[in-house]
Amino acid sequence: MKLEELLAPCPKCGSTDKIAHRKILDHSHAHAELDTVKCEQCGYVFLVNEPDDEDEKRKLLKELNKIY
Protein backbone atom coordinates (compact mmCIF):
# COMPACT_ATOMS: atom_id res chain seq x y z
CA MET A 1 0.00 0.00 0.00
CA LYS A 2 1.42 3.35 -1.04
CA LEU A 3 1.71 6.25 1.39
CA GLU A 4 -0.84 8.28 -0.57
CA GLU A 5 -3.36 5.46 -0.21
CA LEU A 6 -2.62 5.11 3.48
CA LEU A 7 -3.21 8.82 4.11
CA ALA A 8 -6.29 9.08 1.88
CA PRO A 9 -9.70 9.46 3.54
CA CYS A 10 -12.15 6.56 3.50
CA PRO A 11 -14.47 6.76 0.46
CA LYS A 12 -17.36 5.52 2.59
CA CYS A 13 -17.20 7.69 5.75
CA GLY A 14 -14.34 10.17 5.18
CA SER A 15 -12.28 9.07 8.20
CA THR A 16 -8.49 8.95 7.87
CA ASP A 17 -8.00 6.46 10.74
CA LYS A 18 -7.08 2.96 9.61
CA ILE A 19 -6.31 -0.31 11.40
CA ALA A 20 -3.72 -2.76 10.08
CA HIS A 21 -4.47 -6.40 10.90
CA ARG A 22 -1.51 -8.80 10.86
CA LYS A 23 -1.11 -12.58 10.77
CA ILE A 24 1.51 -14.08 13.05
CA LEU A 25 3.66 -16.51 11.06
CA ASP A 26 3.49 -20.07 12.38
CA HIS A 27 7.17 -20.87 12.01
CA SER A 28 8.31 -17.76 13.85
CA HIS A 29 6.11 -16.08 16.43
CA ALA A 30 8.31 -12.98 16.32
CA HIS A 31 7.32 -12.15 12.73
CA ALA A 32 4.02 -11.26 11.12
CA GLU A 33 2.73 -10.36 7.68
CA LEU A 34 0.13 -7.77 6.79
CA ASP A 35 -3.34 -9.27 6.43
CA THR A 36 -5.80 -6.39 5.88
CA VAL A 37 -6.07 -2.63 6.27
CA LYS A 38 -9.52 -1.44 7.35
CA CYS A 39 -11.16 1.88 8.19
CA GLU A 40 -11.43 2.25 11.95
CA GLN A 41 -14.85 3.97 11.79
CA CYS A 42 -16.90 1.97 9.25
CA GLY A 43 -14.81 -1.15 8.48
CA TYR A 44 -14.21 -0.36 4.80
CA VAL A 45 -11.48 -2.73 3.53
CA PHE A 46 -8.56 -0.98 1.79
CA LEU A 47 -6.15 -3.88 1.37
CA VAL A 48 -6.34 -7.67 1.45
CA ASN A 49 -3.05 -9.52 1.24
CA GLU A 50 -4.37 -12.93 0.10
CA PRO A 51 -4.66 -13.30 -3.71
CA ASP A 52 -1.88 -12.26 -6.07
CA ASP A 53 -4.19 -11.91 -9.07
CA GLU A 54 -5.23 -8.25 -9.38
CA ASP A 55 -8.73 -9.04 -10.73
CA GLU A 56 -9.43 -11.51 -7.94
CA LYS A 57 -8.17 -9.00 -5.37
CA ARG A 58 -10.57 -6.30 -6.65
CA LYS A 59 -13.44 -8.80 -6.66
CA LEU A 60 -12.68 -9.80 -3.06
CA LEU A 61 -12.46 -6.16 -1.94
CA LYS A 62 -15.84 -5.40 -3.54
CA GLU A 63 -17.40 -8.40 -1.83
CA LEU A 64 -15.94 -7.50 1.57
CA ASN A 65 -17.06 -3.89 1.31
CA LYS A 66 -20.64 -4.99 0.54
CA ILE A 67 -20.74 -6.75 3.91
CA TYR A 68 -19.73 -3.61 5.86
PQR file with spaces between the fields and no chain letter, atoms N, CA, C, O and H, PARSE charges and radii, in Angstrom:
ATOM       1  N    MET     1       0.842   -1.160    0.000 -0.4000 1.5000
ATOM       2  CA   MET     1       0.000    0.000    0.000 -0.0000 2.0000
ATOM       3  C    MET     1       0.897    1.236    0.000  0.5500 1.7000
ATOM       4  O    MET     1       1.810    1.357    0.817 -0.5500 1.4000
ATOM       5  N    LYS     2       0.624    2.139   -0.920 -0.4000 1.5000
ATOM       6  CA   LYS     2       1.415    3.354   -1.038 -0.0000 2.0000
ATOM       7  C    LYS     2       1.042    4.344    0.061  0.5500 1.7000
ATOM       8  O    LYS     2      -0.050    4.270    0.624 -0.5500 1.4000
ATOM       9  H    LYS     2      -0.118    2.041   -1.583  0.4000 1.0000
ATOM      10  N    LEU     3       1.938    5.256    0.360 -0.4000 1.5000
ATOM      11  CA   LEU     3       1.711    6.247    1.394 -0.0000 2.0000
ATOM      12  C    LEU     3       0.500    7.120    1.089  0.5500 1.7000
ATOM      13  O    LEU     3      -0.257    7.474    1.993 -0.5500 1.4000
ATOM      14  H    LEU     3       2.825    5.317   -0.097  0.4000 1.0000
ATOM      15  N    GLU     4       0.316    7.466   -0.181 -0.4000 1.5000
ATOM      16  CA   GLU     4      -0.837    8.282   -0.566 -0.0000 2.0000
ATOM      17  C    GLU     4      -2.148    7.559   -0.259  0.5500 1.7000
ATOM      18  O    GLU     4      -3.116    8.177    0.184 -0.5500 1.4000
ATOM      19  H    GLU     4       0.931    7.178   -0.916  0.4000 1.0000
ATOM      20  N    GLU     5      -2.171    6.245   -0.498 -0.4000 1.5000
ATOM      21  CA   GLU     5      -3.364    5.455   -0.214 -0.0000 2.0000
ATOM      22  C    GLU     5      -3.597    5.329    1.284  0.5500 1.7000
ATOM      23  O    GLU     5      -4.738    5.319    1.745 -0.5500 1.4000
ATOM      24  H    GLU     5      -1.384    5.743   -0.858  0.4000 1.0000
ATOM      25  N    LEU     6      -2.514    5.234    2.037 -0.4000 1.5000
ATOM      26  CA   LEU     6      -2.619    5.113    3.480 -0.0000 2.0000
ATOM      27  C    LEU     6      -3.146    6.396    4.117  0.5500 1.7000
ATOM      28  O    LEU     6      -3.881    6.341    5.103 -0.5500 1.4000
ATOM      29  H    LEU     6      -1.587    5.242    1.662  0.4000 1.0000
ATOM      30  N    LEU     7      -2.781    7.539    3.567 -0.4000 1.5000
ATOM      31  CA   LEU     7      -3.209    8.823    4.113 -0.0000 2.0000
ATOM      32  C    LEU     7      -4.554    9.293    3.563  0.5500 1.7000
ATOM      33  O    LEU     7      -5.143   10.233    4.096 -0.5500 1.4000
ATOM      34  H    LEU     7      -2.184    7.584    2.766  0.4000 1.0000
ATOM      35  N    ALA     8      -5.038    8.659    2.519 -0.4000 1.5000
ATOM      36  CA   ALA     8      -6.289    9.083    1.880 -0.0000 2.0000
ATOM      37  C    ALA     8      -7.486    8.817    2.794  0.5500 1.7000
ATOM      38  O    ALA     8      -7.494    7.839    3.540 -0.5500 1.4000
ATOM      39  H    ALA     8      -4.560    7.895    2.086  0.4000 1.0000
ATOM      40  N    PRO     9      -8.503    9.692    2.736 -0.5600 1.5000
ATOM      41  CA   PRO     9      -9.704    9.455    3.539  0.2800 2.0000
ATOM      42  C    PRO     9     -10.519    8.279    3.000  0.5500 1.7000
ATOM      43  O    PRO     9     -10.432    7.933    1.822 -0.5500 1.4000
ATOM      44  N    CYS    10     -11.292    7.687    3.867 -0.4000 1.5000
ATOM      45  CA   CYS    10     -12.154    6.563    3.496 -0.0000 2.0000
ATOM      46  C    CYS    10     -13.224    7.048    2.525  0.5500 1.7000
ATOM      47  O    CYS    10     -13.856    8.073    2.779 -0.5500 1.4000
ATOM      48  H    CYS    10     -11.362    7.968    4.824  0.4000 1.0000
ATOM      49  N    PRO    11     -13.444    6.336    1.417 -0.5600 1.5000
ATOM      50  CA   PRO    11     -14.468    6.755    0.464  0.2800 2.0000
ATOM      51  C    PRO    11     -15.885    6.579    1.003  0.5500 1.7000
ATOM      52  O    PRO    11     -16.826    7.166    0.468 -0.5500 1.4000
ATOM      53  N    LYS    12     -16.044    5.791    2.037 -0.4000 1.5000
ATOM      54  CA   LYS    12     -17.362    5.521    2.590 -0.0000 2.0000
ATOM      55  C    LYS    12     -17.762    6.532    3.674  0.5500 1.7000
ATOM      56  O    LYS    12     -18.880    7.047    3.659 -0.5500 1.4000
ATOM      57  H    LYS    12     -15.279    5.314    2.472  0.4000 1.0000
ATOM      58  N    CYS    13     -16.839    6.819    4.628 -0.4000 1.5000
ATOM      59  CA   CYS    13     -17.204    7.691    5.748 -0.0000 2.0000
ATOM      60  C    CYS    13     -16.332    8.937    5.867  0.5500 1.7000
ATOM      61  O    CYS    13     -16.682    9.850    6.615 -0.5500 1.4000
ATOM      62  H    CYS    13     -15.931    6.401    4.641  0.4000 1.0000
ATOM      63  N    GLY    14     -15.205    9.005    5.154 -0.4000 1.5000
ATOM      64  CA   GLY    14     -14.336   10.175    5.181 -0.0000 2.0000
ATOM      65  C    GLY    14     -13.289   10.172    6.278  0.5500 1.7000
ATOM      66  O    GLY    14     -12.493   11.108    6.361 -0.5500 1.4000
ATOM      67  H    GLY    14     -14.920    8.263    4.547  0.4000 1.0000
ATOM      68  N    SER    15     -13.263    9.155    7.120 -0.4000 1.5000
ATOM      69  CA   SER    15     -12.279    9.072    8.200 -0.0000 2.0000
ATOM      70  C    SER    15     -10.890    8.763    7.641  0.5500 1.7000
ATOM      71  O    SER    15     -10.769    8.080    6.624 -0.5500 1.4000
ATOM      72  H    SER    15     -13.909    8.394    7.052  0.4000 1.0000
ATOM      73  N    THR    16      -9.853    9.257    8.293 -0.4000 1.5000
ATOM      74  CA   THR    16      -8.488    8.948    7.871 -0.0000 2.0000
ATOM      75  C    THR    16      -7.818    7.938    8.805  0.5500 1.7000
ATOM      76  O    THR    16      -6.648    7.608    8.614 -0.5500 1.4000
ATOM      77  H    THR    16      -9.951    9.812    9.119  0.4000 1.0000
ATOM      78  N    ASP    17      -8.541    7.444    9.808 -0.4000 1.5000
ATOM      79  CA   ASP    17      -8.005    6.456   10.742 -0.0000 2.0000
ATOM      80  C    ASP    17      -8.168    5.060   10.167  0.5500 1.7000
ATOM      81  O    ASP    17      -9.258    4.670    9.748 -0.5500 1.4000
ATOM      82  H    ASP    17      -9.492    7.712    9.964  0.4000 1.0000
ATOM      83  N    LYS    18      -7.072    4.311   10.153 -0.4000 1.5000
ATOM      84  CA   LYS    18      -7.077    2.957    9.611 -0.0000 2.0000
ATOM      85  C    LYS    18      -6.442    1.997   10.608  0.5500 1.7000
ATOM      86  O    LYS    18      -5.596    2.387   11.413 -0.5500 1.4000
ATOM      87  H    LYS    18      -6.186    4.627   10.494  0.4000 1.0000
ATOM      88  N    ILE    19      -6.860    0.739   10.543 -0.4000 1.5000
ATOM      89  CA   ILE    19      -6.312   -0.311   11.397 -0.0000 2.0000
ATOM      90  C    ILE    19      -5.659   -1.352   10.500  0.5500 1.7000
ATOM      91  O    ILE    19      -6.265   -1.814    9.534 -0.5500 1.4000
ATOM      92  H    ILE    19      -7.547    0.421    9.889  0.4000 1.0000
ATOM      93  N    ALA    20      -4.427   -1.719   10.818 -0.4000 1.5000
ATOM      94  CA   ALA    20      -3.716   -2.764   10.083 -0.0000 2.0000
ATOM      95  C    ALA    20      -3.807   -4.057   10.882  0.5500 1.7000
ATOM      96  O    ALA    20      -3.363   -4.115   12.029 -0.5500 1.4000
ATOM      97  H    ALA    20      -3.934   -1.344   11.603  0.4000 1.0000
ATOM      98  N    HIS    21      -4.380   -5.091   10.280 -0.4000 1.5000
ATOM      99  CA   HIS    21      -4.465   -6.402   10.905 -0.0000 2.0000
ATOM     100  C    HIS    21      -3.322   -7.252   10.362  0.5500 1.7000
ATOM     101  O    HIS    21      -3.049   -7.256    9.161 -0.5500 1.4000
ATOM     102  H    HIS    21      -4.740   -5.045    9.349  0.4000 1.0000
ATOM     103  N    ARG    22      -2.653   -7.976   11.270 -0.4000 1.5000
ATOM     104  CA   ARG    22      -1.514   -8.797   10.860 -0.0000 2.0000
ATOM     105  C    ARG    22      -1.741  -10.247   11.228  0.5500 1.7000
ATOM     106  O    ARG    22      -2.476  -10.553   12.167 -0.5500 1.4000
ATOM     107  H    ARG    22      -2.874   -7.972   12.246  0.4000 1.0000
ATOM     108  N    LYS    23      -1.099  -11.149   10.474 -0.4000 1.5000
ATOM     109  CA   LYS    23      -1.110  -12.579   10.769 -0.0000 2.0000
ATOM     110  C    LYS    23       0.260  -12.947   11.330  0.5500 1.7000
ATOM     111  O    LYS    23       1.290  -12.659   10.719 -0.5500 1.4000
ATOM     112  H    LYS    23      -0.502  -10.900    9.711  0.4000 1.0000
ATOM     113  N    ILE    24       0.261  -13.580   12.489 -0.4000 1.5000
ATOM     114  CA   ILE    24       1.514  -14.080   13.055 -0.0000 2.0000
ATOM     115  C    ILE    24       1.925  -15.321   12.258  0.5500 1.7000
ATOM     116  O    ILE    24       1.114  -16.221   12.041 -0.5500 1.4000
ATOM     117  H    ILE    24      -0.576  -13.814   12.985  0.4000 1.0000
ATOM     118  N    LEU    25       3.169  -15.362   11.831 -0.4000 1.5000
ATOM     119  CA   LEU    25       3.662  -16.508   11.060 -0.0000 2.0000
ATOM     120  C    LEU    25       3.877  -17.702   11.990  0.5500 1.7000
ATOM     121  O    LEU    25       4.433  -17.562   13.080 -0.5500 1.4000
ATOM     122  H    LEU    25       3.827  -14.630   12.008  0.4000 1.0000
ATOM     123  N    ASP    26       3.433  -18.865   11.549 -0.4000 1.5000
ATOM     124  CA   ASP    26       3.485  -20.069   12.376 -0.0000 2.0000
ATOM     125  C    ASP    26       4.909  -20.498   12.727  0.5500 1.7000
ATOM     126  O    ASP    26       5.169  -20.937   13.847 -0.5500 1.4000
ATOM     127  H    ASP    26       2.981  -18.978   10.664  0.4000 1.0000
ATOM     128  N    HIS    27       5.816  -20.373   11.787 -0.4000 1.5000
ATOM     129  CA   HIS    27       7.172  -20.871   12.015 -0.0000 2.0000
ATOM     130  C    HIS    27       8.002  -19.931   12.878  0.5500 1.7000
ATOM     131  O    HIS    27       9.034  -20.338   13.412 -0.5500 1.4000
ATOM     132  H    HIS    27       5.606  -20.016   10.877  0.4000 1.0000
ATOM     133  N    SER    28       7.580  -18.706   13.022 -0.4000 1.5000
ATOM     134  CA   SER    28       8.313  -17.756   13.848 -0.0000 2.0000
ATOM     135  C    SER    28       7.323  -16.786   14.475  0.5500 1.7000
ATOM     136  O    SER    28       6.774  -15.927   13.784 -0.5500 1.4000
ATOM     137  H    SER    28       6.742  -18.375   12.589  0.4000 1.0000
ATOM     138  N    HIS    29       7.093  -16.912   15.753 -0.4000 1.5000
ATOM     139  CA   HIS    29       6.108  -16.076   16.427 -0.0000 2.0000
ATOM     140  C    HIS    29       6.573  -14.633   16.593  0.5500 1.7000
ATOM     141  O    HIS    29       5.810  -13.789   17.062 -0.5500 1.4000
ATOM     142  H    HIS    29       7.538  -17.610   16.314  0.4000 1.0000
ATOM     143  N    ALA    30       7.796  -14.345   16.219 -0.4000 1.5000
ATOM     144  CA   ALA    30       8.309  -12.983   16.318 -0.0000 2.0000
ATOM     145  C    ALA    30       8.037  -12.170   15.050  0.5500 1.7000
ATOM     146  O    ALA    30       8.266  -10.961   15.031 -0.5500 1.4000
ATOM     147  H    ALA    30       8.415  -15.031   15.837  0.4000 1.0000
ATOM     148  N    HIS    31       7.553  -12.820   14.003 -0.4000 1.5000
ATOM     149  CA   HIS    31       7.320  -12.145   12.726 -0.0000 2.0000
ATOM     150  C    HIS    31       5.857  -12.260   12.326  0.5500 1.7000
ATOM     151  O    HIS    31       5.169  -13.222   12.666 -0.5500 1.4000
ATOM     152  H    HIS    31       7.367  -13.802   14.019  0.4000 1.0000
ATOM     153  N    ALA    32       5.408  -11.260   11.601 -0.4000 1.5000
ATOM     154  CA   ALA    32       4.024  -11.261   11.118 -0.0000 2.0000
ATOM     155  C    ALA    32       3.999  -10.678    9.716  0.5500 1.7000
ATOM     156  O    ALA    32       4.932   -9.996    9.294 -0.5500 1.4000
ATOM     157  H    ALA    32       5.967  -10.478   11.325  0.4000 1.0000
ATOM     158  N    GLU    33       2.912  -10.957    9.000 -0.4000 1.5000
ATOM     159  CA   GLU    33       2.732  -10.355    7.683 -0.0000 2.0000
ATOM     160  C    GLU    33       1.404   -9.606    7.685  0.5500 1.7000
ATOM     161  O    GLU    33       0.482   -9.956    8.422 -0.5500 1.4000
ATOM     162  H    GLU    33       2.153  -11.511    9.344  0.4000 1.0000
ATOM     163  N    LEU    34       1.320   -8.588    6.866 -0.4000 1.5000
ATOM     164  CA   LEU    34       0.133   -7.767    6.794 -0.0000 2.0000
ATOM     165  C    LEU    34      -1.025   -8.572    6.210  0.5500 1.7000
ATOM     166  O    LEU    34      -0.879   -9.220    5.173 -0.5500 1.4000
ATOM     167  H    LEU    34       2.069   -8.304    6.268  0.4000 1.0000
ATOM     168  N    ASP    35      -2.170   -8.527    6.877 -0.4000 1.5000
ATOM     169  CA   ASP    35      -3.340   -9.265    6.429 -0.0000 2.0000
ATOM     170  C    ASP    35      -4.331   -8.336    5.742  0.5500 1.7000
ATOM     171  O    ASP    35      -4.619   -8.514    4.559 -0.5500 1.4000
ATOM     172  H    ASP    35      -2.289   -8.001    7.719  0.4000 1.0000
ATOM     173  N    THR    36      -4.858   -7.350    6.459 -0.4000 1.5000
ATOM     174  CA   THR    36      -5.799   -6.391    5.883 -0.0000 2.0000
ATOM     175  C    THR    36      -5.580   -5.011    6.487  0.5500 1.7000
ATOM     176  O    THR    36      -5.014   -4.871    7.572 -0.5500 1.4000
ATOM     177  H    THR    36      -4.625   -7.205    7.420  0.4000 1.0000
ATOM     178  N    VAL    37      -6.035   -4.006    5.768 -0.4000 1.5000
ATOM     179  CA   VAL    37      -6.070   -2.632    6.275 -0.0000 2.0000
ATOM     180  C    VAL    37      -7.519   -2.190    6.158  0.5500 1.7000
ATOM     181  O    VAL    37      -8.092   -2.182    5.068 -0.5500 1.4000
ATOM     182  H    VAL    37      -6.495   -4.120    4.887  0.4000 1.0000
ATOM     183  N    LYS    38      -8.117   -1.815    7.312 -0.4000 1.5000
ATOM     184  CA   LYS    38      -9.525   -1.435    7.354 -0.0000 2.0000
ATOM     185  C    LYS    38      -9.688   -0.051    7.968  0.5500 1.7000
ATOM     186  O    LYS    38      -8.852    0.404    8.748 -0.5500 1.4000
ATOM     187  H    LYS    38      -7.652   -1.821    8.197  0.4000 1.0000
ATOM     188  N    CYS    39     -10.783    0.606    7.599 -0.4000 1.5000
ATOM     189  CA   CYS    39     -11.156    1.882    8.192 -0.0000 2.0000
ATOM     190  C    CYS    39     -11.589    1.623    9.632  0.5500 1.7000
ATOM     191  O    CYS    39     -12.351    0.694    9.898 -0.5500 1.4000
ATOM     192  H    CYS    39     -11.462    0.236    6.965  0.4000 1.0000
ATOM     193  N    GLU    40     -11.108    2.436   10.548 -0.4000 1.5000
ATOM     194  CA   GLU    40     -11.432    2.250   11.954 -0.0000 2.0000
ATOM     195  C    GLU    40     -12.899    2.584   12.251  0.5500 1.7000
ATOM     196  O    GLU    40     -13.495    1.980   13.142 -0.5500 1.4000
ATOM     197  H    GLU    40     -10.489    3.192   10.332  0.4000 1.0000
ATOM     198  N    GLN    41     -13.479    3.525   11.525 -0.4000 1.5000
ATOM     199  CA   GLN    41     -14.847    3.969   11.786 -0.0000 2.0000
ATOM     200  C    GLN    41     -15.906    3.029   11.206  0.5500 1.7000
ATOM     201  O    GLN    41     -16.799    2.588   11.929 -0.5500 1.4000
ATOM     202  H    GLN    41     -12.994    4.015   10.801  0.4000 1.0000
ATOM     203  N    CYS    42     -15.814    2.718    9.908 -0.4000 1.5000
ATOM     204  CA   CYS    42     -16.896    1.973    9.252 -0.0000 2.0000
ATOM     205  C    CYS    42     -16.513    0.556    8.834  0.5500 1.7000
ATOM     206  O    CYS    42     -17.396   -0.226    8.482 -0.5500 1.4000
ATOM     207  H    CYS    42     -15.088    3.076    9.321  0.4000 1.0000
ATOM     208  N    GLY    43     -15.230    0.198    8.859 -0.4000 1.5000
ATOM     209  CA   GLY    43     -14.807   -1.148    8.485 -0.0000 2.0000
ATOM     210  C    GLY    43     -14.541   -1.352    7.010  0.5500 1.7000
ATOM     211  O    GLY    43     -14.364   -2.488    6.570 -0.5500 1.4000
ATOM     212  H    GLY    43     -14.513    0.834    9.144  0.4000 1.0000
ATOM     213  N    TYR    44     -14.507   -0.265    6.224 -0.4000 1.5000
ATOM     214  CA   TYR    44     -14.206   -0.361    4.797 -0.0000 2.0000
ATOM     215  C    TYR    44     -12.837   -1.003    4.618  0.5500 1.7000
ATOM     216  O    TYR    44     -11.882   -0.608    5.287 -0.5500 1.4000
ATOM     217  H    TYR    44     -14.650    0.657    6.581  0.4000 1.0000
ATOM     218  N    VAL    45     -12.723   -1.988    3.728 -0.4000 1.5000
ATOM     219  CA   VAL    45     -11.479   -2.732    3.527 -0.0000 2.0000
ATOM     220  C    VAL    45     -10.667   -2.063    2.417  0.5500 1.7000
ATOM     221  O    VAL    45     -11.133   -1.949    1.283 -0.5500 1.4000
ATOM     222  H    VAL    45     -13.499   -2.309    3.185  0.4000 1.0000
ATOM     223  N    PHE    46      -9.447   -1.620    2.751 -0.4000 1.5000
ATOM     224  CA   PHE    46      -8.563   -0.977    1.788 -0.0000 2.0000
ATOM     225  C    PHE    46      -7.615   -1.967    1.134  0.5500 1.7000
ATOM     226  O    PHE    46      -7.283   -1.815   -0.042 -0.5500 1.4000
ATOM     227  H    PHE    46      -9.069   -1.712    3.672  0.4000 1.0000
ATOM     228  N    LEU    47      -7.176   -2.973    1.867 -0.4000 1.5000
ATOM     229  CA   LEU    47      -6.153   -3.882    1.366 -0.0000 2.0000
ATOM     230  C    LEU    47      -6.395   -5.275    1.916  0.5500 1.7000
ATOM     231  O    LEU    47      -6.652   -5.445    3.108 -0.5500 1.4000
ATOM     232  H    LEU    47      -7.446   -3.096    2.822  0.4000 1.0000
ATOM     233  N    VAL    48      -6.312   -6.267    1.049 -0.4000 1.5000
ATOM     234  CA   VAL    48      -6.341   -7.666    1.446 -0.0000 2.0000
ATOM     235  C    VAL    48      -5.093   -8.295    0.858  0.5500 1.7000
ATOM     236  O    VAL    48      -4.820   -8.138   -0.332 -0.5500 1.4000
ATOM     237  H    VAL    48      -6.103   -6.129    0.081  0.4000 1.0000
ATOM     238  N    ASN    49      -4.338   -9.000    1.669 -0.4000 1.5000
ATOM     239  CA   ASN    49      -3.048   -9.519    1.241 -0.0000 2.0000
ATOM     240  C    ASN    49      -3.114  -10.955    0.737  0.5500 1.7000
ATOM     241  O    ASN    49      -2.058  -11.563    0.558 -0.5500 1.4000
ATOM     242  H    ASN    49      -4.560   -9.128    2.636  0.4000 1.0000
ATOM     243  N    GLU    50      -4.269  -11.527    0.500 -0.4000 1.5000
ATOM     244  CA   GLU    50      -4.365  -12.929    0.095 -0.0000 2.0000
ATOM     245  C    GLU    50      -4.033  -13.191   -1.374  0.5500 1.7000
ATOM     246  O    GLU    50      -2.936  -13.675   -1.655 -0.5500 1.4000
ATOM     247  H    GLU    50      -5.126  -11.033    0.645  0.4000 1.0000
ATOM     248  N    PRO    51      -4.915  -12.900   -2.316 -0.5600 1.5000
ATOM     249  CA   PRO    51      -4.664  -13.300   -3.710  0.2800 2.0000
ATOM     250  C    PRO    51      -3.631  -12.406   -4.409  0.5500 1.7000
ATOM     251  O    PRO    51      -3.542  -11.207   -4.145 -0.5500 1.4000
ATOM     252  N    ASP    52      -2.866  -13.017   -5.298 -0.4000 1.5000
ATOM     253  CA   ASP    52      -1.882  -12.261   -6.070 -0.0000 2.0000
ATOM     254  C    ASP    52      -2.486  -11.714   -7.354  0.5500 1.7000
ATOM     255  O    ASP    52      -1.995  -10.724   -7.897 -0.5500 1.4000
ATOM     256  H    ASP    52      -2.939  -13.991   -5.513  0.4000 1.0000
ATOM     257  N    ASP    53      -3.541  -12.346   -7.843 -0.4000 1.5000
ATOM     258  CA   ASP    53      -4.194  -11.913   -9.067 -0.0000 2.0000
ATOM     259  C    ASP    53      -4.951  -10.608   -8.809  0.5500 1.7000
ATOM     260  O    ASP    53      -5.789  -10.549   -7.910 -0.5500 1.4000
ATOM     261  H    ASP    53      -3.940  -13.150   -7.402  0.4000 1.0000
ATOM     262  N    GLU    54      -4.665   -9.575   -9.582 -0.4000 1.5000
ATOM     263  CA   GLU    54      -5.234   -8.245   -9.377 -0.0000 2.0000
ATOM     264  C    GLU    54      -6.756   -8.237   -9.542  0.5500 1.7000
ATOM     265  O    GLU    54      -7.450   -7.561   -8.783 -0.5500 1.4000
ATOM     266  H    GLU    54      -3.984   -9.623  -10.312  0.4000 1.0000
ATOM     267  N    ASP    55      -7.287   -8.980  -10.525 -0.4000 1.5000
ATOM     268  CA   ASP    55      -8.733   -9.039  -10.729 -0.0000 2.0000
ATOM     269  C    ASP    55      -9.428   -9.723   -9.556  0.5500 1.7000
ATOM     270  O    ASP    55     -10.484   -9.275   -9.109 -0.5500 1.4000
ATOM     271  H    ASP    55      -6.724   -9.529  -11.142  0.4000 1.0000
ATOM     272  N    GLU    56      -8.846  -10.791   -9.065 -0.4000 1.5000
ATOM     273  CA   GLU    56      -9.428  -11.509   -7.937 -0.0000 2.0000
ATOM     274  C    GLU    56      -9.379  -10.645   -6.672  0.5500 1.7000
ATOM     275  O    GLU    56     -10.300  -10.676   -5.856 -0.5500 1.4000
ATOM     276  H    GLU    56      -7.988  -11.155   -9.428  0.4000 1.0000
ATOM     277  N    LYS    57      -8.299   -9.878   -6.520 -0.4000 1.5000
ATOM     278  CA   LYS    57      -8.168   -8.998   -5.367 -0.0000 2.0000
ATOM     279  C    LYS    57      -9.258   -7.923   -5.388  0.5500 1.7000
ATOM     280  O    LYS    57      -9.867   -7.649   -4.354 -0.5500 1.4000
ATOM     281  H    LYS    57      -7.551   -9.852   -7.183  0.4000 1.0000
ATOM     282  N    ARG    58      -9.512   -7.317   -6.536 -0.4000 1.5000
ATOM     283  CA   ARG    58     -10.567   -6.303   -6.650 -0.0000 2.0000
ATOM     284  C    ARG    58     -11.939   -6.909   -6.376  0.5500 1.7000
ATOM     285  O    ARG    58     -12.774   -6.291   -5.715 -0.5500 1.4000
ATOM     286  H    ARG    58      -9.017   -7.540   -7.376  0.4000 1.0000
ATOM     287  N    LYS    59     -12.170   -8.114   -6.883 -0.4000 1.5000
ATOM     288  CA   LYS    59     -13.443   -8.799   -6.662 -0.0000 2.0000
ATOM     289  C    LYS    59     -13.650   -9.070   -5.170  0.5500 1.7000
ATOM     290  O    LYS    59     -14.749   -8.874   -4.651 -0.5500 1.4000
ATOM     291  H    LYS    59     -11.492   -8.616   -7.420  0.4000 1.0000
ATOM     292  N    LEU    60     -12.606   -9.518   -4.486 -0.4000 1.5000
ATOM     293  CA   LEU    60     -12.681   -9.796   -3.058 -0.0000 2.0000
ATOM     294  C    LEU    60     -12.914   -8.519   -2.256  0.5500 1.7000
ATOM     295  O    LEU    60     -13.701   -8.522   -1.309 -0.5500 1.4000
ATOM     296  H    LEU    60     -11.714   -9.678   -4.908  0.4000 1.0000
ATOM     297  N    LEU    61     -12.247   -7.436   -2.619 -0.4000 1.5000
ATOM     298  CA   LEU    61     -12.460   -6.160   -1.937 -0.0000 2.0000
ATOM     299  C    LEU    61     -13.896   -5.671   -2.108  0.5500 1.7000
ATOM     300  O    LEU    61     -14.500   -5.186   -1.151 -0.5500 1.4000
ATOM     301  H    LEU    61     -11.608   -7.433   -3.388  0.4000 1.0000
ATOM     302  N    LYS    62     -14.445   -5.793   -3.311 -0.4000 1.5000
ATOM     303  CA   LYS    62     -15.842   -5.396   -3.540 -0.0000 2.0000
ATOM     304  C    LYS    62     -16.784   -6.211   -2.671  0.5500 1.7000
ATOM     305  O    LYS    62     -17.710   -5.668   -2.069 -0.5500 1.4000
ATOM     306  H    LYS    62     -13.954   -6.186   -4.088  0.4000 1.0000
ATOM     307  N    GLU    63     -16.548   -7.506   -2.608 -0.4000 1.5000
ATOM     308  CA   GLU    63     -17.400   -8.396   -1.828 -0.0000 2.0000
ATOM     309  C    GLU    63     -17.307   -8.072   -0.329  0.5500 1.7000
ATOM     310  O    GLU    63     -18.327   -8.041    0.360 -0.5500 1.4000
ATOM     311  H    GLU    63     -15.795   -7.947   -3.097  0.4000 1.0000
ATOM     312  N    LEU    64     -16.115   -7.836    0.167 -0.4000 1.5000
ATOM     313  CA   LEU    64     -15.942   -7.502    1.574 -0.0000 2.0000
ATOM     314  C    LEU    64     -16.578   -6.173    1.930  0.5500 1.7000
ATOM     315  O    LEU    64     -17.139   -6.025    3.015 -0.5500 1.4000
ATOM     316  H    LEU    64     -15.287   -7.860   -0.393  0.4000 1.0000
ATOM     317  N    ASN    65     -16.498   -5.212    1.036 -0.4000 1.5000
ATOM     318  CA   ASN    65     -17.062   -3.891    1.314 -0.0000 2.0000
ATOM     319  C    ASN    65     -18.587   -3.890    1.229  0.5500 1.7000
ATOM     320  O    ASN    65     -19.225   -3.002    1.796 -0.5500 1.4000
ATOM     321  H    ASN    65     -16.042   -5.332    0.155  0.4000 1.0000
ATOM     322  N    LYS    66     -19.181   -4.845    0.547 -0.4000 1.5000
ATOM     323  CA   LYS    66     -20.636   -4.986    0.536 -0.0000 2.0000
ATOM     324  C    LYS    66     -21.139   -5.409    1.910  0.5500 1.7000
ATOM     325  O    LYS    66     -22.216   -4.993    2.337 -0.5500 1.4000
ATOM     326  H    LYS    66     -18.663   -5.566    0.087  0.4000 1.0000
ATOM     327  N    ILE    67     -20.357   -6.236    2.601 -0.4000 1.5000
ATOM     328  CA   ILE    67     -20.740   -6.748    3.912 -0.0000 2.0000
ATOM     329  C    ILE    67     -20.777   -5.612    4.936  0.5500 1.7000
ATOM     330  O    ILE    67     -21.675   -5.569    5.776 -0.5500 1.4000
ATOM     331  H    ILE    67     -19.482   -6.573    2.254  0.4000 1.0000
ATOM     332  N    TYR    68     -19.812   -4.693    4.875 -0.4000 1.5000
ATOM     333  CA   TYR    68     -19.730   -3.613    5.859 -0.0000 2.0000
ATOM     334  C    TYR    68     -20.620   -2.528    5.438  0.5500 1.7000
ATOM     335  O    TYR    68     -20.714   -1.507    6.120 -0.5500 1.4000
ATOM     336  H    TYR    68     -19.082   -4.728    4.192  0.4000 1.0000
